[in-house]
Amino acid sequence: GKIYIYIFLFFTLMSLHNLKYSKFIDDFFVVKKIIFKSDIEESIKKEIFSSLNNLQGNNIFSLSTKNVLNKINKFNIINEYKVKKHYPSSIEVNLKETKILAYFIENNSKVFLGENGKKIKKTKNINKDLPLIVGLVDINKFLILKKKLNNNGFNLGQFKKFYFFKSNRWDLIYQDGLIVKLPIDNIDNSLKKLKQIIESLNLQNTKIIDFRIKNKIIFS
């Protein structure tokens, strides 16, 4: 009969050992540290860290990277992000801030537009010479315009304002006040001509360059 007692004691001790080993493994692979690598301002970094803080204490194997990315994606100032798991117990979060392209007024408040196409309502590292978008603000159409400008040798910093009209047409206002009235269609062709005009003509007494009428350029 004693053999059965020893067998019972053996399995009991083994179970206790397994429980301790299992607990050791669980504790070993718990997220204890979140490492940030970023160029974003400190206040935003603290907000993001606070939103991720509840990830500490989770098992690193069961932690969903997608869940982490979803939390980061709520911060519109972020353009690029990568999350790496460093076993056994830390997460590395790489963040890159989006470039601010312009701003517009919405509900009497200044709203910044990021290169990522998102609205950004607060940021400290801001260029004071950002252009203003006036009229019906269609972010996708502005990004298309920005791409066309860049492709034709222009940059947004050359302009003070962009007026968008319901007719689906843009006016560009240079920093010196020169107004360029673009047509509804074939903007690329007008921008190519504008580039040639800017580089070859003296526009000191010109206030408006009008491309709205097909095959005509009106200076006034």
N, C-alpha and C positions, 0 to 999 in steps of 0.2 A: 503494500500500500504506500510506502514512503516514496517510491519512484514516481508515483502520480503527483505527489506533493512537490517534488523537485521540478518535475516537468511544468507544473502550474507556475511555480516561482520563476522558472527560467523564462517562460513566455511573458510573464508579468514584467520582469526586468527588461526584456527585449522591447516590450511595448513602451515602457517608460523612456528607454533609450531612444527609440524611434521618434517619440513625441518631442524630446529635447533636440534631436537632430533636425527634425522637421521645423521646429521653431527657429533654430539657428539658421537654417537655409532661408526661411521667410524673412528673418531680420537682415540677413546678409544682402538680399536682393531687393531691399526696400529703397525707394528714392530718398536720398538724404540731402542732395545738393542739386541746385539748378544754376548752371553757369551761363551768363549772358555775354555774348560778343556782339557789339553793335556800335553804330555811330549816331544813335538817336539821343535826344536830349534826356537828361537825368530824370526829370519829372515824369516823362512818358514811360521810361524804363521801369520806374518804380510802380506805375500803374499796371504795366504788363506783368511784372514780377508778382504783384499782389493777386492778379487774376490767376496766376499759375501756382500760387503758393499751396493750394489745396492738393496739388499733385504729390507733394512730399508725404511720404508714408505709404504710398501705393507701391505694389509690386512692379518692378521695372519690366517684367515679362508681359504682364497683363495690361500695362499702360498703353493706351492707343495713341499713336503719333498723330492720327487724324483728329483726335479730341484736342490735343495740344494746339494743332494748327488752326482749328476752329476758334479757339480762344484768342489766338494772336490775330486772326483775320478780322476780328471785330474792331481792331485799331486801324483806322483808315490811313494813318500816317505811315504805316509799314508797307513797303513795296515788295521786298523779298524776304523770305524767311526759310530757315532750315532747322530741323530738329534732329539731333543725334543722341542716341542712347550710349552712354559709356558704362559698360558693366563693371562692377556689380551695382552701383548705387547713385549714379549721377546722370543728369541730362544737360546737354549743351544746346543752347538756343542762339542761332545766328540771325540777327535782324539788320535790315537795311532800310533806311528812311527814304520815302519817295521824294522826288524833286517837286517843289511847288512851282506851278506854271503861271498862275494868274489868280485873280480873286473876283468875286461878284457879291452883290448885296441880295440877301434873302431874308425876308421877314425883319427888315431893318438891322440885320447883323451882317458883318463881313464873313464871307465863307471862302476859304481857299480851295483851289483845285489842284489835286496832285497829278503827277504824270501817270499814276496808276488808274486815273479816271474816277477817283473817289473824292467826296467832299470832306474837307478838314476844317474843323471849327476853331481849333486852338493850336497854336504852335509859337515857340519863342524865336527859333532861328529862322527869321523871315527876311527876305529881300524887300527893302522899302520901295524899290522901283518896279514892283510887279505891275503888269498891265491889268486894267479893269475890263471885265466883260459886261457889256450893257445890252439890255433887251432880253428877249426870251433866251434863257441859258439852256442850250442843248449840249451836254458834255461831250457826247460822241461826235457831234458836228464840229465842236471846237478842236477836239483831238485830230480830226481829219484835216482841218485847216492848218493846225500846227505842223502836221506831217508834210503838207504841201509847201508850207513856208520853208521848212527845213530842207526839203528836197530841192528847192530853188535858191538856196543860199541865204535865206533870211533866218533870224532868230527872234524869239518873242521879246527879248530885251530891247529891241529897236523900237517897239511900239508902246504907246501910252494907254490906248484903249482899243477895244474891238467891239464894234456895234453889230449885233445880229438882228435882222429884220424878219418879220413874219413871211415875207416873200422868199425866204431862204437865201438871203444875200448878206454879204459882209461889207462893212466899212472898216478900214484900218487907219488908225490915227498914230502917226509917228510921234516920237518924243518931242520933236520940234514943231508939232502942230500940223504937218502936212497930212491931208486927208486923201486916202486912196479908196475909190468906190469900185468894188469888184462886181463882176456880173454874176448872175445866178449859175450859169453853166460855164464850163471850160475855164475854170479858175487857174489851172496850171499854165495855160497859154498866156493869160493876163499877167501872172506872176513872173514868167520868163521875160515878158516885155517890160514889166516894171523894173526888173533887175537891170536890164540894159539901159533903161532911161535913167535910173539912179546913178549908174556908173559913168554915163556919157554926157549927160546934160546938166547945165547949171539951173537948179530949181529954186534959187534964192527968192524969186518973186512969185513962185507958184504955190498956191494954197490947196488946190484940188487937182487930182489926176483921176479922170472918170473913164472906166472901162465898160460901163453898162451897155452902151450901144455897140452892137456887133460890128467888127472891123473898123471901129473908130476909137480914138483916144482923144479925150477933150481935156485941155489944160486951162485952168482958170485961177 
